[in-house]
Amino acid sequence: MNKCISIFSLAFLFVMNVAAQQEPVSYLAGKSIRLKQKVVEHTDNNLVFRVDLQLDSLELPSNGRYVFTVLLRDRNNENNVELPQIVLNSRKQDISYRRSGYKNFPDQTIAFRRKNHTAQTLHYEAVVPYMDWMKNSDVELIEDYCGCGDVLNQNVSLIHQLRTPYMPYLRPHAEAQKERQEEGRAFIDFPVDQITLYPDYRNNPRELSKIIQTINLVKEDKNTSITGIRIHGFASPESPYEHNAYLAENRARTLKDYVRQLLNLDDRLFTVDFTPEDWDGLRHYVTESGLNHKTEILKIIDDNSLEPDPKEWRLKSTYPEEYRMMLANWYPALRHSDYVVTYRVRPFSVEEAKEILKTKPQQLSLEEMFLVAQTYEPGSQEFNEVMEIAVRMFPDDETANINAACSQMEQGNLDAAGRYLDKAGDSPQVLHAKGVLAILQGDYQKARDFLNRAKAGGEMDAEKNLQILN
């Protein structure tokens, strides 16, 4: 029989192209054998193929035998692997088969005796090491009635198609100007009721260095140019509102002047804003706390009918114990200076972008990251890493989430892909990607619905996956 296989492999080239054009069949042996439950799974590092051969209608002569060779072949006729053979024996052939000690058949051959006029089903399963070419391949079955390898007695049938759906990666739009921001919060200490800044006072050396380092990080980078620095001052609510407004504004201006002079920056780069009393910050602390009367205190904070000073007095007079705790532990943190450094980043070539991606990915546009990814093999570790960095840098961007989902689907991480698509919205492009996910999940009706909606919305590439689905 090994010789029989060799003869077939030479003759197979003659009939292979014909078989590749056929639709997958559901019957063999002149429709006397029905194929059911055809399943192909990619698990870990293996490909598993399962099929049930229902033999109820098969009538084998007393000396009859069918030999089925299962072949997995890629679409380009460049790679193939032979799976274990199936041998269906009549009574006499089964006796001969057993007496021979299976010497004439390859290892792992699955032998089965057919009992005519009896309901029988052969459960076939084969496991082979997975290779990348298998993701778009055909499962073909060579049917040999006599088991002799005679080409005239063989029939080649396409029984299953493995098709990886077309992954709808999107090329991001180019940014006209890459505008970026670095931001932070500093807690500058001022003497009570004063607006004079003392750089060495209390924690000021540490807090001022946070601002200076952020600005210098941008200023000293040859790829960036500062376009603006915004300083926003906040005061806490324990003094009269007008006095707090004076402190918040002028402390912010004092801080701006100190930073500008120290770094020798153009005054026109700076803008100064202020919030007299940080009630939002206080509300956050109360919400996150286990404070007594938390609900009542939040109701006072949220009462827009109260002016700030009466609101502060009501908190202080109604809940004095809680107020003292807030004053000692939370109010100091409500006196802060938020800063935002806005800057422009120059464009990068693909090779430059590869290096920047390793150190300062925030300086790249989504399109630049996509172009870097195109230099790697889709599905490779490098390609997938770029897609993950892109969605981390642009977590709310539709295109970044679609591309990250496609990358996860190619890796078989369907749950992660679904989470990205849930964040991406409901555009036709997102519906297309959701259709692909549904295909991989085996929900073909859901997939068809998504793909048809995507196509109706103008996503014409969805037709490619509709064809695969069909």
C-alpha positions in Angstrom: 0.0 0.0 0.0 3.0 2.4 0.6 3.8 1.9 -3.1 0.1 2.6 -3.8 0.5 6.0 -2.1 3.6 6.8 -4.1 1.9 6.1 -7.4 -1.0 8.3 -6.3 1.3 11.2 -5.4 2.6 11.3 -8.9 -0.8 11.1 -10.5 -2.4 13.6 -8.0 -0.9 16.6 -9.8 -3.1 15.7 -12.8 -6.4 15.9 -10.9 -5.5 18.4 -8.2 -6.4 21.6 -10.0 -9.8 20.1 -10.9 -10.5 19.2 -7.3 -9.6 22.7 -6.1 -12.3 24.3 -8.1 -15.0 22.1 -6.7 -17.4 22.9 -3.9 -16.9 20.8 -0.7 -18.8 17.6 -1.0 -20.9 15.9 1.7 -21.0 12.4 0.2 -18.5 9.7 -0.9 -18.6 6.4 -2.6 -21.3 7.3 -5.0 -23.3 9.0 -2.2 -23.3 5.9 -0.1 -21.2 7.5 2.6 -22.3 10.7 4.1 -19.8 13.2 5.7 -21.1 14.9 8.8 -19.8 17.2 11.5 -16.8 18.4 9.6 -14.7 20.5 12.0 -11.2 22.0 11.8 -9.7 23.6 15.0 -6.5 25.4 15.5 -5.6 24.6 19.1 -2.2 25.7 20.6 0.4 24.4 18.1 -1.8 21.8 16.4 -4.5 21.6 13.7 -7.3 19.2 14.5 -9.5 17.8 11.8 -12.7 15.8 12.7 -15.3 14.3 10.5 -18.0 11.6 10.9 -18.4 9.1 8.1 -22.0 7.8 8.2 -21.9 4.4 6.5 -25.6 3.3 6.8 -26.1 3.2 3.0 -22.8 1.6 2.1 -23.0 -1.9 0.6 -19.5 -3.5 0.4 -19.1 -6.7 -1.7 -17.8 -9.6 0.4 -14.3 -8.9 -0.9 -14.6 -5.1 -1.2 -12.4 -2.4 0.3 -12.3 1.4 0.3 -9.1 3.2 1.1 -9.4 6.9 1.8 -6.3 9.2 1.9 -6.9 12.5 3.6 -4.7 15.3 2.3 -4.4 18.9 3.7 -3.1 21.1 0.9 -2.5 24.9 0.6 -4.2 27.0 -2.0 -1.0 27.6 -3.9 -0.2 23.9 -4.4 3.1 24.5 -2.6 2.6 22.6 0.7 0.7 19.6 1.7 0.5 17.0 4.5 -1.0 13.6 4.5 -3.3 12.7 7.4 -3.9 9.1 8.6 -5.6 6.8 6.0 -9.1 5.3 6.5 -9.6 1.7 5.4 -13.1 0.4 5.2 -13.0 -3.4 4.9 -15.6 -6.0 4.0 -15.6 -9.2 6.1 -13.1 -11.0 4.0 -10.8 -8.0 3.6 -11.0 -7.4 7.4 -9.7 -10.9 8.0 -6.9 -10.4 5.4 -6.1 -7.1 7.0 -5.7 -8.5 10.4 -3.7 -11.6 9.3 -1.2 -9.3 7.5 -0.5 -7.5 10.8 -1.2 -4.2 8.9 2.1 -4.5 7.2 0.9 -3.1 3.9 -0.6 0.1 5.5 1.1 3.2 6.9 1.3 3.7 10.6 -1.8 5.3 12.3 -4.1 3.9 9.6 -7.7 3.8 10.8 -9.2 0.4 9.9 -12.9 -0.2 10.2 -15.0 -3.2 9.3 -18.3 -2.4 7.4 -21.3 -4.6 8.4 -23.8 -4.2 5.6 -27.4 -3.3 6.4 -26.2 -1.9 9.8 -26.2 1.7 11.0 -22.5 2.6 11.5 -20.6 5.8 11.9 -16.9 6.1 11.8 -15.5 9.0 13.9 -12.3 10.3 12.3 -9.9 12.6 14.0 -6.4 13.6 13.0 -3.9 16.0 14.7 -1.0 17.6 12.8 1.5 20.3 13.9 0.2 23.7 12.8 2.0 25.6 10.1 1.1 29.1 8.9 0.2 28.0 5.3 -2.7 25.9 6.8 -4.8 28.9 7.5 -5.9 29.0 3.9 -5.9 25.4 2.7 -8.2 22.6 1.5 -8.9 19.2 3.0 -9.1 16.7 0.2 -10.0 13.0 0.2 -8.7 10.6 -2.3 -11.0 7.7 -2.7 -9.5 4.4 -3.8 -12.0 1.5 -4.2 -9.7 -1.4 -4.8 -6.9 -0.1 -2.5 -4.4 -0.8 -5.3 -3.3 2.7 -6.1 -4.6 2.5 -9.7 -5.3 6.1 -10.8 -8.3 4.9 -12.8 -9.9 3.6 -9.6 -9.4 6.8 -7.6 -11.6 9.8 -7.1 -10.5 13.1 -5.5 -13.0 15.1 -3.6 -12.8 18.5 -1.8 -14.4 17.8 1.6 -13.6 21.0 3.6 -12.1 24.4 3.1 -10.1 26.3 5.7 -10.3 30.0 5.1 -8.9 32.8 7.3 -11.3 35.7 7.0 -9.9 38.9 5.4 -8.8 41.1 8.3 -10.1 44.6 7.8 -7.1 46.6 9.0 -7.5 50.3 8.4 -4.8 52.8 7.5 -5.2 55.8 9.8 -5.6 59.3 8.5 -2.5 61.4 8.5 -2.3 64.2 11.2 -1.8 67.6 9.6 0.2 68.7 12.7 1.2 66.4 15.5 0.2 68.3 18.6 0.9 66.7 21.9 0.7 67.5 25.6 2.5 66.7 28.8 0.7 67.6 31.9 0.9 67.3 35.7 -0.1 68.6 39.0 2.2 70.4 41.5 1.4 71.3 45.2 3.2 74.6 45.7 3.4 75.8 49.2 2.7 79.5 49.9 2.7 81.1 53.4 -0.8 81.7 54.6 -2.6 84.4 52.6 0.5 85.3 50.6 1.2 85.2 46.9 5.0 85.3 47.1 6.7 82.2 45.9 9.7 80.9 48.0 11.5 78.1 46.0 13.0 76.5 49.1 9.9 76.7 51.2 8.6 73.3 52.5 8.1 70.9 49.6 8.6 73.5 46.9 12.0 72.2 45.6 10.4 68.8 44.8 7.1 70.3 43.4 8.8 72.9 41.3 11.2 70.4 39.8 8.2 68.4 38.5 7.2 71.4 36.4 10.7 72.3 35.3 11.5 68.7 34.3 8.3 68.4 32.3 9.1 71.6 30.3 12.7 70.7 29.8 11.8 67.2 28.6 10.1 68.9 25.7 12.3 71.9 25.3 15.5 69.9 25.0 14.1 67.3 22.5 15.3 68.1 19.0 12.1 66.6 17.6 9.7 68.9 19.4 8.9 72.6 19.8 6.9 74.1 22.6 3.7 75.9 21.4 2.1 76.7 24.8 2.3 76.3 28.6 -0.8 76.6 30.6 -0.8 77.0 34.4 -4.1 76.7 36.3 -4.2 77.6 40.0 -6.7 76.2 42.5 -7.5 77.3 46.1 -9.4 75.5 48.8 -12.8 76.7 50.1 -12.1 77.6 53.7 -11.8 81.4 53.2 -14.2 84.0 51.6 -14.6 83.3 47.9 -13.3 86.7 46.8 -10.1 86.2 48.8 -9.7 82.7 47.4 -10.1 84.0 43.8 -7.3 86.5 44.5 -5.0 83.8 45.9 -5.7 81.3 43.1 -5.1 83.8 40.3 -2.0 85.6 41.7 -0.3 82.5 43.0 -0.7 81.0 39.5 0.8 84.2 37.9 3.7 84.1 40.4 4.4 80.5 39.5 4.3 81.4 35.8 6.8 84.3 36.2 9.1 82.1 38.2 9.1 79.3 35.6 9.4 81.7 32.7 12.4 83.6 34.1 14.2 80.4 35.3 13.9 78.7 31.8 14.2 81.9 29.8 11.0 81.4 27.9 8.9 83.8 25.8 6.0 85.2 27.9 3.7 84.7 24.9 3.9 80.9 25.4 2.1 81.1 28.7 -1.6 81.3 29.7 -2.8 81.5 33.2 -6.2 80.3 34.5 -7.6 79.9 38.0 -10.4 78.3 39.9 -11.1 80.1 43.2 -12.3 77.0 45.1 -11.8 73.4 44.1 -15.2 72.0 44.9 -14.9 69.2 42.3 -11.8 68.0 44.1 -13.5 68.1 47.5 -16.5 66.1 46.1 -14.1 63.4 44.8 -12.5 63.0 48.2 -15.9 62.7 49.9 -17.2 60.3 47.3 -14.3 58.0 47.7 -14.4 58.1 51.5 -16.2 56.3 54.2 -17.2 59.6 55.8 -20.1 59.8 58.3 -23.0 61.7 56.7 -21.4 61.3 53.3 -24.7 61.4 51.5 -25.8 64.6 53.3 -22.4 66.3 52.7 -22.5 65.5 49.0 -26.0 67.0 48.8 -24.7 70.2 50.2 -21.7 70.2 47.8 -24.0 69.6 44.9 -26.6 72.3 45.9 -26.2 74.8 43.1 -28.6 77.2 44.7 -26.0 77.9 47.4 -23.3 80.4 46.8 -19.8 79.2 47.7 -19.5 81.0 51.1 -22.9 79.9 52.4 -22.1 76.4 51.2 -18.9 76.4 53.1 -20.6 77.7 56.2 -23.3 75.1 56.1 -20.7 72.3 55.9 -18.8 73.8 58.8 -21.7 74.4 61.0 -23.8 71.3 60.3 -21.1 68.7 60.4 -18.2 70.2 62.4 -16.4 66.9 63.2 -16.3 65.9 59.5 -15.4 69.4 58.5 -12.4 69.4 60.8 -11.2 66.2 59.3 -11.6 67.5 55.7 -9.8 70.8 56.6 -6.8 68.9 58.1 -6.5 66.1 55.5 -8.1 67.1 52.2 -8.1 70.9 52.0 -4.3 71.2 51.6 -4.5 69.0 48.5 -7.2 71.3 47.0 -4.5 74.0 46.8 -2.7 72.9 43.7 -1.3 74.1 40.3 -2.1 72.1 37.2 0.2 72.6 34.2 0.0 71.5 30.6 2.8 71.8 28.1 1.6 71.7 24.5 4.2 71.0 21.8 4.5 70.1 18.1 6.4 67.0 16.9 8.1 66.9 13.5 7.2 64.1 11.0 9.3 60.9 11.0 10.4 58.6 8.3 9.6 54.9 8.8 13.1 54.0 9.9 13.1 57.0 12.4 9.6 56.0 13.6 10.9 52.4 14.4 13.4 53.9 16.8 11.1 56.5 18.3 8.5 53.7 18.9 10.9 52.1 21.4 11.5 55.2 23.5 8.8 57.9 22.9 5.8 56.3 21.1 3.7 59.3 22.1 5.5 61.4 19.5 4.3 59.2 16.7 1.1 59.6 14.8 -1.2 56.6 14.4 -0.4 56.6 10.7 3.4 56.5 11.4 2.9 53.5 13.7 0.8 51.8 11.0 3.5 52.3 8.5 6.0 50.8 10.9 3.8 47.8 11.3 3.7 47.3 7.5 7.4 46.5 7.6 6.7 43.4 9.6 4.9 40.2 8.6 1.2 40.4 9.6 0.6 38.3 12.7 4.3 38.4 13.7 5.3 39.4 17.2 6.7 42.7 16.0 3.5 43.5 14.0 1.3 42.7 17.0 3.4 44.8 19.4 3.0 47.9 17.2 -0.7 47.4 17.1 -0.8 47.1 20.9 1.4 50.3 21.4 -0.9 52.1 19.0 -4.1 51.4 20.9 -2.3 52.2 24.2 -1.3 55.6 22.8 -4.7 56.3 21.2 -7.1 54.3 23.5 -10.3 56.1 22.2 -9.4 56.1 18.5 -11.7 53.9 16.3 -9.0 52.9 13.9 -6.6 52.0 16.6 -9.2 49.8 18.3 -10.2 48.1 15.0 -6.6 47.3 14.1 -5.8 46.0 17.6 -8.9 43.8 17.4 -7.7 42.4 14.0 -4.3 41.7 15.5 -5.9 39.9 18.5 -8.2 37.9 16.2 -5.1 36.7 14.2 -3.6 35.5 17.4 -6.8 33.7 18.4 -7.5 36.1 21.3 -11.2 36.5 20.5 -12.2 37.9 23.9 -9.6 40.6 23.7 -10.7 41.5 20.2 -14.3 41.8 21.3 -13.3 44.3 24.1 -11.5 46.5 21.6 -14.4 46.4 19.2 -16.8 47.3 22.0 -14.8 50.6 22.4 -14.7 51.3 18.7 -18.3 52.4 18.0 -20.7 51.2 15.3 -19.4 52.5 12.0 -19.5 50.3 8.9 -15.8 49.5 9.4 -16.5 48.4 13.0 -19.4 46.3 11.8 -17.1 44.6 9.3 -14.6 43.7 12.0 -17.4 42.4 14.3 -18.5 40.3 11.4 -15.1 38.7 11.2 -15.1 38.1 14.9 -18.4 36.4 14.6 -17.1 34.1 11.9 -14.2 33.1 14.1 -16.6 32.5 17.0 -18.7 30.2 14.7 -21.8 32.4 14.9 -22.4 32.6 11.1 -25.8 34.1 11.2 -24.5 36.9 13.4 -21.5 37.3 11.1 -23.8 37.5 8.0 -25.9 40.2 9.7 -22.8 42.3 10.6 -21.2 42.0 7.2 -24.4 42.8 5.3 -24.9 45.9 7.5 -21.3 46.9 6.9 -21.7 46.5 3.2 -25.0 48.5 3.2 -23.2 51.2 5.1 -20.6 51.6 2.3 -17.8 49.2 3.6 -17.4 47.3 0.3 -14.5 45.2 1.5 -17.1 43.3 3.6 -18.1 41.5 0.4 -14.7 39.6 0.6 -15.7 38.1 3.9 -19.3 37.5 2.8 -17.9 35.4 0.0 -15.7 33.4 2.4 -18.7 33.0 4.7 -20.9 31.7 1.8 
